[in-house]
Amino acid sequence: MSVEDRGFVFGDGVYEVLRSIGGKFFATRFHNERLTRSLKGVRIELAGKDSPECFTEIGRELLKENGLASGEATLYMQVTRGAATRAHYFPTPGVAPGIYISVAKFEPPAELRDRGAAAITHPDLRWGRCDLKTLNLLPNVLASQTAKEKGAFEAMLIRDGIVTEGAKTNFFGVVDGSLRTHPTDTHILPGITRAVLKDLAAEVRIDLEERPIRADEIPRLSELFLTGTTTDVMPVVQLDGAPVGNGKPGELTRRLQKVLLESLASGEGSD
Ligand code: PLP
């Protein structure tokens, strides 16, 4: 890829991460739809016959060629505005988007998911279009590093007194007995795992309210868990050093963790 690629120079691009189990990608259609939406949101047009579907097809070949068609792997696909002499506005005439696709072996953190993780709170310093999956991840990177330095798995981001999402995950919490998650708006990434879990919760008749959790409600959380493509359902048992609920993964968390794992293992919604 050129050093003049705008993804490299400006972070001018978007990306997706998919999970593959036994050579099959999970929720491909949702990821492809989100990639299309992100591209539209930042006004990058794919050239010729290129499409998210072509990219996942290439991903499938990469899995085979790299001995990753069995077991678990991740697919990373990135589209940038392409390479051009550095200038902030879009290149005129337009240039072909820069496309990068890779696969990597993935080992789920089973032990941590069972025991539950620690998290910290951190100011949400991101821009106003967090619903687009763009390469501009510096606030997420810095928050994640702070979490790591404090021995935590995730930083829960707080904007205007509201817990929006994690630096790399969405979250669900139980306040006064009700399961809640942030609604999809421009302040969070519409996570695919979040959407899948919302459907699964309805199937097993667990009520879910899409209503933000305020920072001042944190002490009333009896359960908390994170969701993401590689995170699945990760219980949070400690937040800013204090136990969440009784300091163990909660009952709803365990049920939803189980239904998601079953859904992943069944291969349903995978191709
Ligand atoms: N929120 C942010 C900021 C993320 O970066 C991610 C995943 O990368 C998520 C949420 C979870 O999204 P998904 O479930 O689609 O992996």
Residues whose N, C-alpha, C, O or C-beta is under 5 A from the ligand:
A	BS01	PLP	E165 G166 A167 K168 T169 N170 L189 P190 G191 I192 T193 R194 T227 G228 T229
